Amino acid sequence: MLSRTADHLYWMARYTERAENIARMLDVAVQTSMLPQSQLDTERTWRAILGISELQEVFDAEHAVFDEKNVLAFMVSDPANPSSIVSCLTAARENARAVRGVLTTEVWETQNATWIELRDRVALDSDPSAFFEWVKHRCHLSRGVTLGTMLADEAMVFIHLGTFLERADSTARILDVKYHAPKDSASDEMLTQREFYYWAALLRSVAGFEIYRKVYRDSITPARVAELLILRADMPRSLLACMEQVVSNLKAVRNDVSVDTERLAGKMHAQLQFARIEDILEAGLDNTLGKFMKDIFDLGNRISRDFLVPLGA
């Protein structure tokens, strides 16, 4: 497969996954902002969204006033933000258009219909959560149509690589938002009502609330949420589950220059596979997540170098 074609497929998948995960992260912030809390705590939550997305400086350059309305507009529809939901869905559609001959008709029409309908859906004044649910639904639909209609060949491998790299990064960021937010003085065993609703919202943002109840059958605690989203291979959005997919798909397209890239992916996978949540918490969850996000960024660059069009080319 030509590097240019693989590049478009990879980024089509990454941008689709990114749009969904930004919608999930913003939905957590919206739900959290409705809980009883001080104005300062609300502001810190929204600043955490920008900080974890590495967009604080871009936002500050555009907006003199920091408030929820401006952050939502910036993260949803601002064309100056390349990671806004509108920018991501537009980029996904443009990458799909560039390789229409490789995609099935159903995949292309799904991507194109999402882009067309987006213009009428993007208003946030009445119910932002309804818009976020629509984004999640369209991204689910795109992945489902792709899996159900495309041949399981190299094209699908690069779509999987883009999807699971982006998902791993986004899960780490969504979890990390909490550890950049104000800390509650209560212990894990004595969570406040506010903490319970926060963790429940976070689990719902990664489609993990029902899974948590099925796996643990007990009250929600930060340690168990972290374990579910980091170390459970049977949780579809966990870091371990994502890295298992990355490793297997890299193996399917290995070439003469990808040995070091495979080694890094294998090392990241092994560190998660044999880790214990107690050790992670003792070392510091923020440190673990920070290192993982740094490694996933490096891995993405290596994949671009070894298989795709190099970044900046």
BAFI-3210 file (N, C-alpha, C; in Angstrom, 3 decimals, decimal comma, padded with zeros to 6 digits):
// residues 313
n [1|2|3|4|5|6|7|8|9|10|11|12|13|14|15|16|17|18|19|20|21|22|23|24|25|26|27|28|29|30|31|32|33|34|35|36|37|38|39|40|41|42|43|44|45|46|47|48|49|50|51|52|53|54|55|56|57|58|59|60|61|62|63|64|65|66|67|68|69|70|71|72|73|74|75|76|77|78|79|80|81|82|83|84|85|86|87|88|89|90|91|92|93|94|95|96|97|98|99|100|101|102|103|104|105|106|107|108|109|110|111|112|113|114|115|116|117|118|119|120|121|122|123|124|125|126|127|128|129|130|131|132|133|134|135|136|137|138|139|140|141|142|143|144|145|146|147|148|149|150|151|152|153|154|155|156|157|158|159|160|161|162|163|164|165|166|167|168|169|170|171|172|173|174|175|176|177|178|179|180|181|182|183|184|185|186|187|188|189|190|191|192|193|194|195|196|197|198|199|200|201|202|203|204|205|206|207|208|209|210|211|212|213|214|215|216|217|218|219|220|221|222|223|224|225|226|227|228|229|230|231|232|233|234|235|236|237|238|239|240|241|242|243|244|245|246|247|248|249|250|251|252|253|254|255|256|257|258|259|260|261|262|263|264|265|266|267|268|269|270|271|272|273|274|275|276|277|278|279|280|281|282|283|284|285|286|287|288|289|290|291|292|293|294|295|296|297|298|299|300|301|302|303|304|305|306|307|308|309|310|311|312|313]
n.u [000,835|000,485|002,282|001,030|-001,698|-002,097|-001,571|-003,751|-005,878|-005,174|-005,206|-007,837|-009,151|-008,014|-008,850|-011,628|-011,961|-010,845|-012,654|-014,895|-013,875|-013,191|-015,755|-016,705|-015,042|-015,723|-018,382|-018,233|-017,181|-019,282|-021,367|-020,186|-019,964|-022,505|-022,816|-023,012|-020,733|-017,900|-017,311|-014,654|-013,768|-015,254|-014,134|-011,531|-011,939|-012,679|-010,388|-008,641|-009,464|-008,577|-005,844|-005,009|-005,545|-003,632|-004,073|-004,305|-002,787|-003,435|-006,171|-006,149|-004,952|-006,963|-009,248|-010,391|-011,920|-012,448|-014,630|-017,253|-018,878|-017,242|-015,120|-016,437|-017,332|-014,855|-013,727|-015,533|-016,377|-014,565|-012,679|-010,012|-008,937|-007,393|-008,093|-010,743|-014,138|-015,580|-013,463|-012,078|-013,975|-014,316|-011,718|-011,505|-013,406|-012,257|-009,889|-011,021|-012,286|-010,067|-009,241|-011,300|-011,534|-010,475|-012,076|-015,253|-018,471|-020,381|-018,874|-017,701|-020,046|-021,138|-019,199|-019,323|-022,008|-022,104|-020,489|-022,001|-024,423|-023,468|-023,350|-025,923|-026,217|-024,515|-025,125|-025,067|-026,522|-028,946|-028,863|-026,042|-025,173|-026,797|-025,818|-023,232|-023,859|-024,857|-022,525|-020,969|-022,593|-022,477|-019,780|-019,526|-021,156|-019,689|-017,388|-018,618|-019,765|-017,424|-016,106|-018,002|-018,189|-015,768|-012,880|-010,700|-007,868|-004,653|-005,475|-007,470|-005,878|-004,325|-006,366|-007,229|-004,872|-004,748|-007,168|-006,867|-004,502|-005,212|-007,375|-006,174|-004,543|-006,535|-008,095|-006,224|-005,909|-008,524|-008,794|-006,698|-007,569|-009,062|-007,077|-005,830|-007,621|-009,233|-008,403|-010,238|-010,718|-011,622|-011,256|-010,683|-012,516|-014,423|-015,871|-017,155|-020,478|-020,345|-017,926|-018,596|-020,520|-018,916|-016,997|-018,751|-019,743|-017,381|-016,860|-019,101|-018,428|-016,553|-017,947|-018,083|-019,505|-021,560|-020,028|-018,199|-019,906|-020,616|-018,172|-017,024|-019,112|-019,671|-019,223|-018,158|-014,769|-011,789|-009,385|-010,255|-011,545|-009,335|-007,899|-009,667|-009,670|-007,058|-005,712|-007,384|-007,811|-010,142|-011,762|-012,955|-011,933|-009,680|-006,227|-004,530|-006,033|-006,144|-003,401|-002,838|-004,159|-002,731|-000,142|-000,628|-001,550|000,600|002,413|001,259|001,861|004,576|007,834|011,102|012,207|010,848|011,417|012,311|010,101|008,101|009,265|009,095|006,292|005,726|007,050|005,591|003,144|003,793|004,520|002,058|000,610|001,761|001,592|000,522|-002,262|-001,839|000,914|001,112|-000,404|001,110|003,487|002,504|-000,214|-000,524|002,070|002,428|000,441|001,306|003,804|002,922|001,381|003,381|004,934|003,087|002,761|005,330|005,341|003,371|004,661|006,780|005,433|004,405|006,835|007,844|005,865|004,050|003,259|005,766|005,422|004,835|005,710]
n.v [-001,193|002,249|004,849|007,338|006,739|005,004|006,850|008,676|006,973|006,239|008,747|009,532|007,716|008,413|011,093|010,767|009,202|010,997|013,155|011,934|011,358|013,868|014,906|013,203|013,928|016,638|016,338|015,169|017,362|019,217|017,889|017,699|020,387|021,025|020,095|020,822|023,267|025,467|028,562|028,793|026,116|025,134|026,645|025,661|023,048|023,430|024,673|022,587|020,891|022,304|022,392|019,663|019,009|020,482|023,092|025,532|027,917|028,599|029,070|031,261|033,196|033,811|034,461|036,840|036,597|034,123|031,562|029,103|029,031|030,132|028,292|025,940|026,685|027,051|024,462|022,992|024,162|026,041|027,137|027,819|026,131|023,198|020,820|020,937|019,696|020,096|020,700|018,254|016,345|017,402|017,144|014,348|013,661|014,862|013,396|010,898|011,449|011,742|009,156|007,696|005,644|003,456|002,996|001,515|002,199|002,629|003,366|005,805|007,351|007,487|008,981|011,361|012,131|012,645|014,938|016,736|016,911|017,962|020,767|021,621|020,702|021,788|023,846|024,909|026,050|025,186|022,376|021,028|018,422|016,771|017,246|016,215|013,516|012,935|013,236|011,128|008,966|009,124|008,628|006,052|004,798|005,174|003,591|001,091|000,643|000,601|-001,724|-003,583|-003,591|-003,386|-004,934|-007,074|-006,096|-004,534|-001,872|-001,817|-002,410|-000,063|001,710|000,631|001,036|003,854|004,350|003,021|004,038|006,725|006,391|005,300|007,450|009,350|008,170|008,131|010,896|011,728|010,419|011,641|014,238|014,326|014,148|016,518|018,206|019,897|018,412|016,225|016,092|013,769|010,251|007,297|005,409|006,946|008,603|011,711|012,838|014,411|013,569|010,941|011,306|012,587|010,602|008,693|010,084|010,307|007,594|007,030|008,608|007,156|005,001|003,191|002,825|000,860|-001,385|-001,197|-001,639|-004,273|-005,617|-004,979|-004,731|-003,060|-000,087|002,973|003,640|005,638|004,146|001,721|002,622|003,642|001,245|-000,186|001,414|001,403|-001,126|-003,307|-005,745|-006,575|-004,402|-002,254|000,355|000,630|001,330|-000,887|-002,655|-001,135|-000,974|-003,647|-004,011|-002,196|-003,336|-005,853|-005,042|-003,549|-005,628|-006,920|-005,319|-005,001|-003,838|-003,401|-001,337|-000,981|-002,129|-000,947|000,607|-001,328|-002,502|-000,486|-000,262|-002,850|-002,835|-000,863|-002,152|-004,467|-003,318|-002,451|-004,830|-006,408|-004,893|-003,745|-002,234|-001,190|-000,679|001,253|003,373|003,891|004,822|007,081|008,165|010,267|010,552|008,104|008,268|010,577|009,742|007,696|009,116|010,648|008,601|007,479|009,534|009,633|007,092|007,393|009,252|007,652|005,663|007,201|007,902|005,396|004,142|005,912|009,160|011,304|013,442|016,859|016,762]
n.w [000,000|-000,796|000,866|001,115|000,823|003,031|005,025|004,828|005,531|008,139|009,459|008,996|010,657|013,155|013,509|013,559|015,870|017,688|017,641|018,825|021,387|022,404|022,581|024,579|026,738|027,100|027,759|030,279|031,663|031,416|032,771|035,293|035,969|036,726|039,239|042,798|043,617|044,060|042,251|041,586|041,575|039,423|037,344|037,403|036,544|033,838|032,919|033,235|031,181|028,911|029,519|029,628|027,023|025,831|024,912|026,098|025,696|023,040|023,317|025,137|023,548|021,825|023,282|025,535|027,752|030,158|030,318|030,685|028,370|026,338|026,333|025,567|022,969|021,746|021,901|020,479|017,970|016,927|014,236|014,390|016,189|015,803|016,955|017,587|017,700|015,313|013,544|013,635|012,639|010,122|009,079|009,150|007,243|004,954|004,686|004,187|001,750|000,111|-000,289|-001,486|-003,305|-002,027|000,136|001,079|-000,427|001,548|003,809|002,978|002,487|005,024|006,470|004,980|005,267|008,001|008,150|006,607|008,054|010,380|010,365|010,994|013,527|015,370|017,137|020,510|022,498|023,692|024,548|025,201|025,819|024,291|021,735|022,033|022,423|019,892|018,338|019,396|018,636|015,798|015,350|016,384|014,510|012,166|012,686|012,967|010,415|008,943|009,951|009,216|006,448|005,073|003,569|005,374|005,220|004,513|004,530|006,491|008,685|009,058|009,625|012,055|013,567|013,717|015,087|017,629|018,713|019,047|020,772|023,053|023,872|024,382|026,424|028,502|028,839|029,557|032,011|033,327|033,574|035,914|037,841|037,641|038,561|041,402|044,529|046,613|050,120|051,268|051,935|049,864|050,756|051,933|050,151|049,045|048,180|045,940|044,782|044,109|042,057|040,216|039,475|038,472|036,257|034,803|034,234|032,646|030,496|029,124|028,349|030,450|032,814|033,269|032,794|034,893|037,097|036,575|036,750|039,304|041,165|043,359|045,402|043,816|043,463|043,267|042,829|041,736|039,432|038,060|037,744|036,067|033,739|032,970|033,280|032,676|030,364|029,175|029,042|026,677|026,195|027,703|028,553|028,303|026,655|024,304|023,634|023,149|020,722|019,133|019,116|017,854|015,335|014,353|014,032|011,876|009,695|009,628|008,644|007,097|008,586|010,915|013,365|015,819|016,418|016,821|019,049|021,005|021,215|022,118|024,570|025,983|026,083|027,588|030,043|030,960|030,971|032,975|035,214|038,491|040,074|042,603|042,663|040,688|041,767|044,032|042,914|041,758|040,080|038,276|037,308|035,976|033,982|032,663|031,613|029,951|028,050|026,872|025,743|023,946|022,173|021,073|019,906|017,947|016,259|015,393|013,971|011,883|010,693|009,878|008,304|007,106|005,656|006,588|009,456|008,847|006,278]
ca.u [000,000|001,235|002,340|000,040|-003,008|-002,102|-001,614|-005,123|-006,712|-004,750|-005,677|-009,299|-009,543|-007,602|-009,704|-012,956|-011,850|-010,574|-013,906|-015,710|-013,302|-013,355|-017,155|-016,818|-014,367|-016,522|-019,616|-017,883|-017,042|-020,617|-022,093|-019,537|-020,235|-023,851|-022,775|-022,759|-019,313|-017,576|-016,973|-013,240|-013,657|-015,780|-013,129|-010,395|-012,321|-012,604|-008,971|-008,021|-009,769|-007,647|-004,473|-004,765|-005,559|-002,503|-004,654|-004,514|-002,186|-004,223|-007,412|-005,866|-004,641|-008,195|-010,343|-010,015|-012,746|-012,476|-015,855|-017,676|-019,392|-016,123|-014,365|-017,233|-017,276|-013,494|-013,474|-016,520|-016,569|-013,607|-011,787|-008,619|-008,529|-007,364|-008,644|-012,162|-014,940|-015,853|-012,212|-011,758|-014,893|-014,006|-010,470|-011,800|-014,097|-011,321|-009,007|-011,821|-012,497|-008,822|-009,044|-012,624|-011,405|-010,095|-013,189|-016,529|-019,427|-021,041|-017,972|-017,607|-021,313|-021,298|-018,332|-019,806|-023,281|-021,795|-019,978|-023,104|-025,374|-022,780|-023,656|-027,215|-026,210|-023,441|-025,608|-024,912|-027,213|-030,031|-028,493|-024,766|-025,047|-027,462|-024,866|-022,152|-024,396|-024,911|-021,153|-020,591|-023,358|-021,963|-018,464|-019,815|-021,697|-018,574|-016,569|-019,412|-019,853|-016,089|-015,882|-018,991|-018,215|-014,447|-012,025|-009,713|-006,548|-003,765|-006,240|-008,100|-004,817|-003,972|-007,519|-007,145|-003,754|-005,166|-008,231|-006,458|-003,527|-005,958|-008,199|-005,293|-004,175|-007,705|-008,451|-005,254|-006,194|-009,772|-008,488|-005,767|-008,315|-009,441|-005,919|-005,441|-008,713|-009,052|-008,465|-011,157|-010,019|-012,143|-010,517|-011,392|-013,620|-015,385|-016,066|-018,292|-021,485|-019,845|-016,924|-019,277|-021,117|-017,839|-016,446|-019,798|-019,751|-016,171|-017,059|-020,040|-017,774|-015,809|-018,860|-017,574|-020,262|-022,190|-018,942|-017,693|-020,859|-020,574|-016,883|-016,715|-020,329|-019,466|-019,190|-017,136|-013,586|-010,797|-008,416|-010,873|-011,732|-008,021|-007,584|-010,521|-009,318|-005,639|-005,152|-008,320|-007,751|-011,494|-012,431|-012,579|-011,225|-008,546|-004,919|-004,013|-006,768|-005,702|-002,029|-002,886|-004,528|-001,617|000,935|-001,004|-001,655|001,963|002,990|000,675|002,420|005,987|008,732|012,523|012,651|009,881|011,774|012,329|008,723|007,468|009,850|008,502|004,905|005,746|007,453|004,448|002,143|004,261|004,459|000,665|000,154|002,286|001,516|-000,536|-002,758|-001,225|002,224|000,890|-000,844|002,231|004,430|001,831|-000,985|-000,239|003,353|002,205|-000,315|002,165|004,783|002,218|001,026|004,621|005,314|002,133|003,103|006,530|004,956|002,693|005,681|007,542|004,579|004,415|008,146|008,108|004,847|003,158|003,929|006,318|004,788|005,494|006,101]
ca.v [000,000|003,506|005,555|008,417|006,134|004,563|008,062|009,186|006,039|006,355|010,006|009,479|007,009|009,180|012,273|010,303|008,821|012,206|013,901|011,259|011,450|015,251|014,992|012,511|014,717|017,837|015,934|015,035|018,710|019,818|017,239|018,070|021,798|021,142|019,673|021,930|023,532|026,884|029,068|028,496|024,710|025,010|027,190|024,745|021,903|023,809|024,896|021,265|020,408|022,964|022,019|018,287|019,011|021,321|024,158|026,708|029,098|028,939|029,663|032,573|034,129|034,147|034,880|037,663|036,156|032,682|031,039|027,820|029,237|030,316|027,039|025,027|027,115|026,810|023,032|022,354|024,659|027,064|026,658|028,072|025,006|022,001|019,682|021,098|018,616|020,420|020,536|016,826|015,671|017,900|016,504|012,938|013,600|015,193|012,241|009,859|011,852|011,551|007,723|007,122|004,398|002,371|002,798|001,104|003,301|002,861|004,096|007,186|008,056|007,752|010,116|012,567|012,521|013,248|016,283|017,570|017,119|018,672|022,206|021,870|020,119|022,305|024,819|024,351|026,890|024,512|021,132|020,545|016,974|016,133|017,315|015,269|012,178|012,784|013,008|009,757|008,042|009,139|007,980|004,621|004,362|005,124|002,405|-000,101|000,476|000,211|-003,129|-004,445|-003,560|-003,335|-006,103|-007,057|-006,065|-003,512|-000,640|-001,950|-002,369|001,326|002,299|000,179|001,713|005,220|004,318|002,597|005,009|007,896|006,019|005,173|008,794|010,053|007,581|008,640|012,306|011,838|010,024|012,611|015,458|014,267|014,333|017,920|018,958|020,028|017,159|016,165|015,628|012,478|009,066|006,477|004,715|007,924|009,570|012,610|012,656|015,064|012,693|009,799|011,701|012,873|009,352|008,077|010,805|009,933|006,246|007,098|009,259|006,137|003,862|002,232|002,765|-000,455|-002,361|-001,112|-002,310|-005,711|-006,169|-004,790|-004,929|-002,364|001,365|003,495|004,209|006,065|003,092|000,756|003,288|003,649|-000,126|-000,530|002,171|001,228|-002,481|-004,376|-006,047|-006,799|-003,105|-001,841|001,633|000,672|001,488|-002,207|-003,159|-000,373|-001,350|-004,984|-003,818|-001,529|-004,315|-006,866|-004,431|-003,254|-006,900|-007,283|-004,505|-004,730|-003,733|-003,482|-000,231|-000,778|-002,947|-000,130|001,012|-002,494|-002,718|000,494|-000,656|-004,050|-002,447|-000,188|-003,188|-005,322|-002,563|-002,452|-006,203|-006,991|-003,908|-003,832|-000,888|-000,712|-000,135|002,483|004,419|004,225|005,623|008,313|007,950|011,345|010,240|006,998|008,765|011,507|008,968|006,977|010,059|010,979|007,438|007,287|010,576|009,148|005,959|007,933|009,815|006,547|005,035|008,101|007,801|004,069|003,631|006,917|010,378|011,893|014,677|018,055|016,570]
ca.w [000,000|-000,847|002,150|001,121|001,074|004,425|005,844|004,847|006,299|009,538|010,034|009,006|011,880|014,333|013,681|013,968|017,280|018,480|017,771|019,826|022,723|022,857|023,004|025,861|027,762|027,344|028,421|031,698|032,230|031,501|033,860|036,552|036,267|037,291|040,640|043,727|043,788|043,973|040,926|041,362|041,207|038,056|036,422|037,361|035,711|032,426|032,589|033,113|029,834|027,989|029,850|029,212|025,553|025,420|024,101|026,928|025,068|021,859|023,799|025,715|022,465|021,116|024,153|026,681|028,882|030,368|030,904|030,116|027,020|025,403|026,230|024,753|021,573|021,272|021,773|019,607|016,607|016,517|013,170|014,766|017,023|014,944|017,680|017,888|017,132|013,912|012,794|013,551|011,725|008,782|008,663|008,892|005,955|003,876|004,504|003,537|000,361|-000,632|-000,575|-001,729|-004,058|-001,115|001,060|000,506|-000,585|002,832|004,695|002,504|002,666|006,458|006,806|004,311|005,872|009,302|007,887|006,118|009,147|011,461|010,321|011,637|014,870|016,195|018,118|021,850|023,474|024,396|025,219|024,669|025,981|023,149|020,620|022,299|022,163|018,436|017,869|019,763|017,800|014,423|015,345|016,510|013,227|011,221|012,967|012,691|008,963|008,477|010,300|008,584|004,980|004,434|003,587|006,456|004,582|005,076|004,766|007,797|009,702|009,342|010,302|013,451|014,231|014,032|016,089|018,971|019,229|019,496|021,916|024,221|024,298|024,909|027,715|029,473|029,080|030,304|033,393|033,890|033,905|037,324|038,715|037,551|039,178|042,843|045,266|047,736|051,313|051,705|051,508|048,886|051,410|052,432|049,077|049,164|047,138|044,735|044,183|043,498|040,787|039,263|038,954|037,661|034,980|034,074|033,708|031,522|029,360|028,381|028,241|031,412|034,062|033,395|032,890|036,269|037,985|036,304|037,170|040,722|041,962|044,631|045,265|042,908|044,104|042,268|042,518|040,838|038,145|037,415|037,332|034,932|032,537|032,641|033,312|032,311|028,927|028,675|028,950|025,318|026,113|028,634|027,925|027,953|025,497|023,132|023,280|022,549|019,325|018,443|018,930|016,867|014,012|013,909|013,589|010,586|008,605|009,908|007,495|007,428|009,448|012,006|014,529|017,033|016,692|017,435|020,369|021,918|021,452|022,945|025,923|026,592|026,343|028,682|031,293|031,397|031,166|034,205|036,298|039,497|040,341|043,839|042,330|039,917|042,689|044,905|042,115|041,371|038,856|037,317|036,671|035,043|032,829|031,932|030,845|028,893|026,983|026,185|024,934|022,853|021,197|020,409|019,078|016,772|015,374|014,805|012,967|010,732|010,063|009,317|007,408|006,529|005,219|007,813|009,902|008,340|004,877]
c.u [000,875|001,173|001,278|-001,353|-003,129|-002,229|-003,039|-006,037|-006,443|-005,319|-007,191|-009,787|-009,193|-008,523|-011,126|-012,964|-011,631|-011,840|-014,791|-015,166|-013,309|-014,794|-017,347|-016,205|-015,174|-017,824|-019,392|-017,825|-018,403|-021,405|-021,510|-019,861|-021,611|-023,919|-022,550|-021,261|-019,076|-017,264|-015,528|-013,045|-014,161|-014,762|-011,938|-010,698|-012,191|-011,171|-008,223|-008,267|-008,794|-006,213|-004,126|-004,755|-004,421|-002,952|-004,849|-003,988|-002,978|-005,530|-007,178|-005,565|-005,898|-009,249|-009,819|-010,753|-012,729|-013,785|-016,264|-018,136|-018,268|-015,308|-015,122|-017,163|-015,910|-013,246|-014,434|-016,424|-015,543|-012,665|-010,312|-008,062|-008,544|-007,914|-010,085|-012,939|-015,222|-014,602|-011,874|-012,664|-014,687|-012,738|-010,680|-012,477|-013,154|-010,337|-009,750|-012,033|-011,258|-008,588|-010,389|-012,544|-011,038|-011,247|-014,390|-017,452|-020,077|-020,168|-017,889|-018,901|-021,587|-020,463|-018,883|-021,114|-023,075|-021,359|-021,098|-024,068|-024,777|-023,166|-024,958|-027,244|-025,349|-023,881|-025,622|-025,759|-028,230|-029,566|-027,185|-024,611|-025,705|-026,541|-023,738|-022,615|-024,480|-023,524|-020,718|-021,308|-022,792|-020,596|-018,601|-020,293|-020,590|-017,724|-017,326|-019,519|-018,503|-015,827|-016,801|-018,931|-016,842|-013,689|-010,988|-008,311|-005,693|-004,493|-006,886|-007,068|-004,478|-005,136|-007,515|-006,020|-004,137|-006,193|-007,682|-005,337|-004,250|-006,782|-007,356|-004,919|-005,349|-008,144|-007,518|-005,557|-007,478|-009,553|-007,605|-006,448|-008,657|-008,260|-005,249|-006,513|-008,475|-009,230|-009,460|-010,407|-010,496|-011,283|-011,334|-012,623|-014,725|-015,611|-017,282|-019,271|-021,015|-018,829|-017,574|-019,834|-020,044|-017,322|-017,473|-019,862|-018,535|-016,316|-018,029|-019,383|-016,948|-016,629|-018,484|-018,402|-020,885|-021,134|-018,374|-018,607|-020,802|-019,298|-016,717|-017,908|-020,237|-019,455|-018,024|-015,994|-012,582|-009,824|-008,995|-011,163|-010,415|-007,645|-008,380|-010,035|-007,860|-005,296|-006,104|-008,311|-009,136|-012,341|-012,022|-011,770|-010,053|-007,242|-004,361|-004,714|-006,336|-004,307|-001,965|-003,227|-003,397|-000,508|000,589|-001,089|-000,298|002,649|002,509|001,277|003,904|006,797|010,173|012,977|011,780|010,220|011,713|010,925|007,950|007,983|009,250|007,067|004,837|006,121|006,300|003,360|002,537|004,184|003,042|000,204|000,575|002,258|000,403|-000,968|-002,144|000,133|002,101|000,503|000,287|003,249|003,837|001,116|-000,696|001,087|003,202|001,485|000,522|003,180|004,109|001,879|002,256|005,048|004,378|002,360|004,328|006,207|004,242|003,661|006,482|006,728|004,514|005,732|008,324|007,113|004,121|003,953|004,447|005,632|005,558|005,888|005,058]
c.v [001,251|004,211|006,646|007,870|005,688|005,754|008,602|008,281|006,157|007,617|010,148|008,834|007,807|010,368|011,885|009,946|010,048|013,017|013,270|011,480|012,874|015,463|014,332|013,343|015,976|017,491|015,731|016,412|019,381|019,217|017,622|019,504|022,006|020,665|020,880|022,100|025,030|027,270|028,749|027,041|024,463|025,499|026,253|023,531|022,230|024,111|023,568|020,675|020,999|022,526|020,623|018,181|019,844|022,477|025,457|027,973|029,546|029,612|031,077|033,617|034,608|034,805|035,669|037,216|034,634|032,303|029,776|027,968|029,362|029,037|026,041|025,402|026,823|025,329|022,336|022,840|025,664|026,526|026,900|026,967|023,735|020,761|019,916|019,976|018,870|020,242|019,064|016,099|016,132|017,244|015,028|012,778|013,887|014,057|011,089|010,182|011,587|010,088|007,033|005,786|003,206|002,020|002,214|002,322|003,648|003,668|005,560|007,958|008,357|008,944|011,409|013,057|013,158|014,693|017,227|017,913|017,939|020,144|022,541|021,415|020,885|023,347|024,188|025,047|026,115|023,308|020,594|019,036|016,226|016,148|016,313|013,828|011,919|012,506|011,579|008,738|007,979|008,464|006,471|004,058|004,218|003,880|001,118|-000,390|000,040|-001,271|-004,056|-004,518|-003,609|-004,645|-005,976|-007,175|-004,975|-002,204|-000,670|-001,885|-000,925|002,090|001,906|000,887|003,129|005,263|004,053|003,456|006,220|007,582|005,898|006,544|009,502|009,491|008,071|010,095|012,496|011,477|011,063|013,930|015,486|014,588|015,689|018,824|019,050|018,699|017,279|015,586|014,252|011,336|008,300|005,824|005,669|009,021|010,446|012,322|013,269|014,184|011,503|010,175|012,054|011,585|008,609|008,745|010,431|008,535|006,250|007,722|008,283|004,858|002,770|002,069|001,388|-001,555|-002,378|-001,874|-003,828|-006,338|-006,127|-004,973|-004,249|-000,871|001,791|004,083|004,594|004,959|002,088|001,359|003,296|002,258|-000,524|000,128|002,018|-000,235|-003,594|-004,589|-006,258|-005,529|-002,461|-000,550|001,727|000,836|000,141|-002,764|-002,445|-000,793|-002,766|-004,885|-003,170|-002,527|-005,311|-006,277|-003,992|-004,512|-007,257|-006,505|-004,217|-004,685|-003,692|-002,415|-000,062|-001,547|-002,139|000,336|-000,121|-002,728|-001,752|000,116|-001,885|-003,753|-001,767|-001,201|-004,046|-004,611|-002,521|-003,864|-006,767|-006,023|-004,257|-002,417|-000,325|-000,070|001,182|003,630|004,847|005,104|006,969|008,137|009,021|011,107|009,141|007,476|009,721|010,786|008,238|007,919|010,494|009,839|007,244|008,333|010,155|007,994|006,413|008,528|008,725|005,832|005,892|007,992|006,490|003,641|004,695|008,059|011,069|013,207|015,882|017,953|017,166]
c.w [000,000|000,499|002,236|001,410|002,524|005,361|005,955|005,669|007,795|010,172|009,976|010,300|013,130|014,569|014,087|015,446|018,164|018,689|018,845|021,226|023,268|023,325|024,360|026,995|028,107|028,071|029,921|032,350|032,396|032,658|035,223|036,948|036,870|038,735|041,546|043,966|043,649|042,523|040,582|040,935|039,788|037,044|036,303|036,485|034,238|032,014|032,454|031,730|028,830|028,242|029,380|027,696|024,964|024,526|024,885|026,250|023,845|022,276|024,316|024,644|021,753|021,998|025,353|027,935|028,960|031,031|030,154|028,670|026,010|025,235|025,363|023,274|020,965|021,001|020,807|018,173|016,115|015,433|013,469|015,660|016,177|015,621|018,128|017,209|015,662|013,058|012,600|012,566|010,288|008,238|008,357|007,537|004,798|003,625|003,834|002,060|-000,493|-001,007|-000,810|-002,454|-003,200|-000,169|000,330|000,407|000,748|003,792|004,275|002,766|004,136|006,893|006,216|004,930|007,241|009,121|007,446|007,260|010,283|011,517|011,054|013,093|015,862|017,215|019,514|022,904|024,307|025,207|024,651|024,779|024,829|021,926|020,816|022,059|020,667|017,862|018,166|018,879|016,382|014,335|015,523|015,170|012,197|011,435|012,640|011,209|008,400|008,742|009,533|007,080|004,320|004,573|004,700|005,875|005,213|005,352|006,148|008,920|010,055|009,967|011,781|014,198|014,637|015,142|017,487|019,550|019,796|020,734|023,178|024,759|024,964|026,258|028,811|029,827|029,887|031,767|034,069|034,243|035,384|038,229|038,520|038,159|040,679|043,543|046,413|048,940|051,778|051,183|050,482|049,497|051,860|051,390|049,348|048,036|045,830|044,024|043,484|042,129|039,758|038,640|038,108|036,293|034,145|033,468|032,529|030,289|028,534|028,261|029,236|032,673|034,281|033,510|034,305|037,226|037,801|036,857|038,677|041,653|043,331|044,366|044,384|043,721|043,023|041,876|041,537|039,469|037,370|036,924|036,092|033,650|032,125|032,390|032,894|030,799|028,332|028,670|027,628|025,225|027,098|027,865|027,483|026,717|024,218|022,682|022,721|021,067|018,532|018,138|017,829|015,459|013,473|013,374|012,191|009,422|008,814|008,615|007,989|008,424|010,701|013,277|015,819|017,418|017,347|018,852|021,390|022,239|022,353|024,379|026,662|026,966|027,539|030,030|031,847|031,758|032,519|035,393|037,277|039,840|041,619|043,562|041,575|040,841|043,624|044,178|041,725|040,047|037,817|036,608|035,632|033,792|031,988|031,064|029,697|027,739|026,192|025,261|023,753|021,770|020,389|019,468|017,811|015,769|014,668|013,724|011,709|009,963|009,308|008,238|006,592|005,936|006,462|008,160|009,394|006,881|003,943]
res [m|l|s|r|t|a|d|h|l|y|w|m|a|r|y|t|e|r|a|e|n|i|a|r|m|l|d|v|a|v|q|t|s|m|l|p|q|s|q|l|d|t|e|r|t|w|r|a|i|l|g|i|s|e|l|q|e|v|f|d|a|e|h|a|v|f|d|e|k|n|v|l|a|f|m|v|s|d|p|a|n|p|s|s|i|v|s|c|l|t|a|a|r|e|n|a|r|a|v|r|g|v|l|t|t|e|v|w|e|t|q|n|a|t|w|i|e|l|r|d|r|v|a|l|d|s|d|p|s|a|f|f|e|w|v|k|h|r|c|h|l|s|r|g|v|t|l|g|t|m|l|a|d|e|a|m|v|f|i|h|l|g|t|f|l|e|r|a|d|s|t|a|r|i|l|d|v|k|y|h|a|p|k|d|s|a|s|d|e|m|l|t|q|r|e|f|y|y|w|a|a|l|l|r|s|v|a|g|f|e|i|y|r|k|v|y|r|d|s|i|t|p|a|r|v|a|e|l|l|i|l|r|a|d|m|p|r|s|l|l|a|c|m|e|q|v|v|s|n|l|k|a|v|r|n|d|v|s|v|d|t|e|r|l|a|g|k|m|h|a|q|l|q|f|a|r|i|e|d|i|l|e|a|g|l|d|n|t|l|g|k|f|m|k|d|i|f|d|l|g|n|r|i|s|r|d|f|l|v|p|l|g|a]
***
